[in-house]
């Protein structure tokens, strides 16, 4: 189950939401819409690993893009298995390099097409996992506006995003 970004873009891309569970850019539903912050439990060993990683990156000048979890601790594993996650759409739109004159986006869904403003799309989030599982019903993604105005009625079943 994939989502395509096409239309008036320099690089049409295909998104696979099933792998986003391992991406550090993901946010929980409660973080985005309820203002809840995730406070992981830190141990001295975790702090040493974090400092070591920071040192390695500075010494070797490595930049990982996209940021991906190298190892998942027990807390993160439980969070992944039970969480409802959203992914910001902005980094993917940036990668596709839309033309400067793009004004609107057509979302091709199971139930037809929906047209929204391109700026509104850039600030949107895609729900890709519910209770730790990929969306099966009306999937692969649901679109939520960042302001939460469509929280009770997201755009579901998006298969393709066409920028015009």
C-alpha positions as CSV (number, residue, x, y, z in Angstrom):
1,X,0.0,0.0,0.0
2,X,1.7,3.1,-1.3
3,X,1.0,6.7,-1.9
4,X,2.3,8.6,-4.9
5,X,3.1,12.3,-5.0
6,X,2.9,13.5,-8.6
7,X,1.7,16.3,-10.8
8,X,3.6,19.6,-11.2
9,X,6.7,18.4,-9.3
10,X,10.3,18.0,-10.3
11,X,10.6,14.5,-8.8
12,X,7.5,12.3,-8.6
13,X,7.9,10.1,-5.6
14,X,6.3,7.0,-4.1
15,X,5.8,6.8,-0.3
16,X,5.6,3.6,1.6
17,X,3.9,4.4,5.0
18,X,4.6,0.9,6.4
19,X,8.2,1.8,7.0
20,X,7.5,5.1,8.8
21,X,7.2,3.2,12.1
22,X,11.0,3.3,12.3
23,X,11.3,6.9,11.3
24,X,12.2,9.4,14.1
25,X,10.1,12.1,12.5
26,X,6.8,10.3,13.4
27,X,4.6,11.8,16.1
28,X,1.9,10.3,18.2
29,X,-1.7,11.3,17.8
30,X,-1.7,12.7,21.4
31,X,1.5,14.7,20.9
32,X,0.0,16.4,17.9
33,X,-3.6,17.1,19.0
34,X,-3.5,16.9,22.8
35,X,-0.2,18.5,23.5
36,X,1.1,15.5,25.4
37,X,4.8,15.1,25.5
38,X,6.6,11.8,25.5
39,X,9.0,11.5,28.4
40,X,11.2,8.5,27.9
41,X,12.9,6.9,30.9
42,X,16.6,7.6,30.7
43,X,19.4,5.6,32.3
44,X,23.0,6.4,32.7
45,X,23.8,3.9,29.9
46,X,21.4,5.6,27.5
47,X,23.1,8.9,28.3
48,X,26.5,7.5,27.6
49,X,25.3,6.0,24.3
50,X,23.8,9.4,23.3
51,X,27.0,11.2,24.1
52,X,29.0,8.7,22.2
53,X,26.7,9.0,19.1
54,X,26.9,12.8,19.2
55,X,30.7,12.6,19.4
56,X,30.9,10.2,16.5
57,X,28.7,12.5,14.3
58,X,30.8,15.5,15.1
59,X,34.1,13.7,14.4
60,X,33.0,12.0,11.3
61,X,30.7,14.8,10.0
62,X,27.9,12.4,9.2
63,X,24.4,13.5,8.8
64,X,21.7,10.8,8.6
65,X,18.6,11.8,6.6
66,X,16.0,10.7,7.2
67,X,16.7,10.1,10.9
68,X,16.1,6.4,11.7
69,X,16.2,4.6,15.0
70,X,19.4,2.6,15.1
71,X,18.3,0.7,18.1
72,X,15.0,0.6,19.9
73,X,14.8,0.4,23.6
74,X,12.1,-1.4,25.6
75,X,10.1,1.8,26.1
76,X,10.2,2.7,22.4
77,X,9.2,-0.9,21.5
78,X,6.1,-0.7,23.7
79,X,5.2,2.7,22.2
80,X,5.5,1.4,18.7
81,X,3.4,-1.7,19.4
82,X,0.5,0.3,20.9
83,X,0.8,3.8,19.4
84,X,-1.2,5.8,16.9
85,X,1.2,7.7,14.7
86,X,1.2,10.6,12.3
87,X,3.9,11.7,9.9
88,X,4.4,15.3,8.7
89,X,4.0,15.6,5.0
90,X,6.3,18.6,4.5
91,X,9.7,16.7,4.2
92,X,8.2,14.5,1.4
93,X,6.8,17.5,-0.5
94,X,10.2,19.3,-0.1
95,X,11.9,16.2,-1.6
96,X,9.5,16.2,-4.6
97,X,10.3,19.8,-5.3
98,X,6.9,21.2,-6.4
99,X,6.9,24.0,-9.0
100,X,6.6,27.6,-7.6
101,X,3.2,28.0,-9.2
102,X,1.6,25.1,-7.4
103,X,-1.6,26.3,-5.7
104,X,-3.7,23.3,-5.0
105,X,-3.5,19.6,-4.4
106,X,-5.9,16.9,-5.5
107,X,-6.1,13.9,-3.2
108,X,-7.2,10.8,-5.0
109,X,-9.1,8.6,-2.6
110,X,-11.2,5.5,-2.6
111,X,-14.3,7.7,-2.7
112,X,-13.2,10.1,-5.5
113,X,-11.1,13.2,-5.4
114,X,-10.8,16.0,-2.9
115,X,-9.1,19.3,-3.6
116,X,-7.3,21.3,-1.0
117,X,-4.9,24.3,-0.9
118,X,-1.2,23.3,-1.4
119,X,-0.1,25.3,1.6
120,X,-2.6,23.5,3.7
121,X,-1.3,20.2,2.4
122,X,2.3,21.1,3.3
123,X,1.2,21.7,7.0
124,X,-0.7,18.4,7.1
125,X,0.0,15.1,8.8
126,X,-0.6,11.6,7.5
127,X,-2.0,9.0,9.9
128,X,-0.3,5.8,9.0
129,X,-0.6,3.5,12.1
130,X,-3.4,2.9,14.6
131,X,-2.8,0.9,17.7
132,X,0.6,-0.1,16.4
133,X,-0.7,-1.5,13.1
134,X,-0.7,-0.1,9.6
135,X,-4.1,1.2,8.5
136,X,-6.0,-1.5,6.8
137,X,-9.5,0.0,6.5
138,X,-9.7,3.2,4.4
139,X,-5.9,3.2,4.2
140,X,-3.0,3.4,3.6
141,X,-3.1,6.9,5.1
142,X,-5.5,9.5,6.5
143,X,-4.8,13.2,6.1
144,X,-5.2,15.5,9.2
145,X,-4.7,19.3,9.1
146,X,-2.2,20.5,11.6
147,X,-4.7,22.8,13.3
148,X,-7.0,19.8,14.0
149,X,-10.0,21.2,12.2
150,X,-10.7,17.9,10.5
151,X,-9.8,15.7,13.5
152,X,-13.3,14.2,13.6
153,X,-13.5,13.7,9.9
154,X,-10.1,13.2,8.2
155,X,-9.6,12.6,4.5
156,X,-9.3,8.8,4.3
157,X,-8.1,6.3,1.8
158,X,-5.6,8.5,0.0
159,X,-3.8,6.7,-2.8
160,X,-2.3,9.6,-4.7
161,X,-1.5,13.3,-4.2
162,X,-1.4,15.4,-7.4
163,X,0.0,18.9,-7.1
164,X,-1.3,21.5,-9.6
